[in-house]
């Protein structure tokens, strides 16, 4: 039961990492409604691949090193901000474009690269793997409900550092990057004009995060 519980908690962690609104989901949404489910999934796969890279780097201690070097961290955030503004412009331009089959194939490839590069420069994902991620990798057990009440002690014991937790984590990410594009693509077939609206919304989200990242980089480097 502990292994099954750990697996399910890992899925919850994966969904918590992948689901919140932000630049990654903005790209997935744009790709999904403009180019179809496959393009959205490939964009999500790009972000998930970056999470796997962070997992490996957290395992060997590189993520902690990056967080401690202010100049390097600031430079990464600066690059991420510039890229987000660039992709925001691209999303706004895409909203006014009629896509052909060849455009869709090209968009899928770009979606993976865009999400992967942005995820690697996303301080939120770096922070997750520096804090929660490192904690998940350390062998041990966490009696999650015991903190709420002694009567609940032993009901939800999670094994940190176990393969079940890590499988569940990336399984949860997989559920999101599969289901989110599917839901958007299904809605697209029912609502006229959804694609341009999502593209413009994605552009706004990317631009907002881009400006914030630039501000964060300037204050960090200063």
C-alpha positions in Angstrom: 0.0 0.0 0.0 2.9 2.4 0.8 4.3 1.9 -2.7 0.8 2.5 -4.3 0.3 5.6 -2.1 3.7 6.9 -3.1 3.0 6.3 -6.8 -0.3 8.3 -6.5 1.3 11.1 -4.6 3.9 11.3 -7.3 1.2 11.7 -9.9 -0.3 14.6 -7.8 3.2 16.2 -7.6 3.6 15.8 -11.4 0.2 17.4 -12.0 1.0 20.2 -9.6 4.2 20.9 -11.5 2.7 20.8 -14.9 -0.8 22.2 -14.5 -0.4 25.8 -13.2 -0.9 28.6 -15.7 2.4 29.9 -17.1 4.6 30.2 -20.1 4.8 26.4 -20.7 1.1 26.0 -20.8 0.7 29.1 -22.9 2.9 27.4 -25.6 1.0 24.1 -25.3 -2.3 25.9 -25.6 -1.2 27.9 -28.7 0.2 24.8 -30.4 -2.9 22.7 -29.6 -5.5 25.0 -31.0 -3.6 26.2 -34.0 -1.9 23.0 -35.1 -3.7 20.2 -33.4 -3.3 17.7 -30.6 0.0 16.3 -31.8 1.7 19.7 -31.9 0.4 20.5 -28.4 1.6 17.1 -27.1 5.1 17.7 -28.6 5.3 21.1 -26.9 4.4 19.5 -23.6 7.0 16.8 -24.3 9.6 19.6 -24.7 8.7 20.9 -21.3 8.7 17.4 -19.8 12.1 16.7 -21.3 13.4 19.8 -19.6 12.0 18.5 -16.3 13.8 15.2 -16.8 17.0 17.2 -17.4 16.4 19.1 -14.2 15.8 15.8 -12.4 19.2 14.5 -13.5 20.9 17.8 -12.6 19.2 17.8 -9.2 20.4 14.2 -8.7 24.0 15.1 -9.3 23.8 18.5 -7.5 24.1 20.9 -10.4 20.8 22.6 -9.8 22.0 23.7 -6.3 25.2 25.1 -7.8 23.3 27.2 -10.4 21.1 28.6 -7.7 24.1 29.7 -5.7 25.9 31.5 -8.5 24.0 34.8 -8.8 25.6 35.8 -12.1 24.7 32.5 -13.8 21.2 32.5 -12.4 20.6 36.1 -13.5 21.9 35.4 -17.0 19.6 32.4 -17.4 16.6 34.4 -16.3 17.5 37.2 -18.6 17.8 34.8 -21.6 14.4 33.3 -20.6 12.8 36.8 -20.5 14.1 37.7 -24.0 12.9 34.4 -25.4 9.5 34.7 -23.9 9.0 38.2 -25.5 10.2 36.8 -28.8 7.8 33.9 -28.6 5.0 36.2 -27.5 5.5 38.1 -30.8 5.4 34.9 -32.7 2.2 33.8 -31.0 0.5 37.0 -31.8 1.6 36.7 -35.5 0.5 33.1 -35.6 -3.0 34.2 -34.6 -3.4 36.0 -37.9 -2.0 33.1 -40.1 -3.9 30.4 -41.9 -2.1 27.1 -41.3 -1.6 24.4 -43.9 -0.6 20.8 -43.3 3.1 21.7 -43.9 2.8 24.6 -41.5 1.4 22.2 -38.9 4.4 19.9 -39.2 6.8 22.8 -38.9 4.9 24.1 -35.9 5.1 20.8 -34.0 8.9 20.9 -34.3 9.1 24.5 -33.2 6.7 23.8 -30.3 9.0 21.2 -28.8 12.0 23.5 -29.1 10.3 26.5 -27.7 8.9 24.7 -24.7 12.2 22.9 -24.0 14.4 26.1 -24.2 12.0 28.1 -22.1 11.7 25.4 -19.5 15.5 25.3 -19.2 15.5 29.0 -18.4 12.4 29.0 -16.2 13.4 29.9 -12.6 10.2 28.4 -11.3 11.1 25.0 -12.6 14.7 25.5 -11.3 13.2 26.5 -7.9 11.0 23.4 -7.8 13.8 21.0 -8.4 16.1 22.9 -6.0 13.5 22.6 -3.2 10.7 20.1 -3.6 12.6 18.1 -6.2 15.7 17.6 -4.0 13.5 16.6 -1.1 11.7 14.0 -3.3 15.1 12.5 -4.3 16.3 12.0 -0.7 15.6 8.5 0.7 13.2 8.5 3.6 9.5 8.5 4.5 7.0 11.3 5.1 3.9 10.7 7.1 1.9 13.5 5.3 -1.3 13.5 7.3 0.3 13.3 10.7 1.1 17.0 10.5 -2.7 17.7 10.3 -3.8 15.4 13.1 -2.2 12.6 15.2 -5.4 10.5 14.5 -4.4 10.5 10.8 -0.9 9.3 11.4 0.1 6.4 9.2 -2.7 6.8 6.7 -0.6 8.5 4.0 3.0 7.5 4.2 5.1 8.5 1.2 8.5 7.0 0.4 10.8 9.7 -0.8 13.7 8.7 -3.1 11.7 5.7 -4.3 11.3 4.7 -8.0 7.5 4.7 -7.4 7.5 8.4 -6.5 9.6 9.4 -9.5 7.5 7.2 -11.9 4.4 8.8 -10.5 5.8 12.3 -10.9 6.6 11.9 -14.5 3.4 10.0 -15.0 1.4 13.0 -13.7 3.3 15.2 -16.1 2.5 12.8 -18.9 -1.2 12.9 -18.0 -1.2 16.7 -18.2 0.6 17.0 -21.5 -1.7 14.4 -23.1 -5.0 15.6 -21.6 -4.6 19.4 -21.8 -3.9 19.5 -25.6 -6.8 17.0 -26.1 -9.2 19.2 -24.2 -8.2 22.3 -26.0 -8.4 20.6 -29.4 -11.8 19.2 -28.6 -13.0 22.7 -27.6 -11.6 24.2 -30.8 -14.0 22.1 -32.9 -17.0 23.4 -30.9 -16.2 27.1 -30.6 -15.5 29.3 -33.6 -12.7 31.8 -33.2 -11.1 29.9 -30.3 -7.7 29.5 -32.0 -7.0 33.2 -32.4 -8.3 34.0 -28.9 -6.0 31.3 -27.4 -3.0 32.5 -29.5 -3.5 36.1 -28.4 -3.9 34.9 -24.8 -0.8 32.9 -25.0 1.1 35.9 -26.4 -0.2 38.0 -23.5 0.9 35.4 -20.9 4.4 35.0 -22.5 4.8 38.8 -22.8 3.8 39.2 -19.1 6.3 36.6 -17.9 8.9 37.9 -20.3 8.7 41.4 -18.8 8.7 40.0 -15.2 11.7 37.8 -16.0 13.6 40.7 -17.4 12.9 42.7 -14.3 13.9 39.8 -12.1 17.2 39.4 -14.1 18.1 43.1 -13.9 17.5 43.2 -10.1 19.4 39.9 -9.6 22.4 41.1 -11.7 22.3 44.5 -10.0 
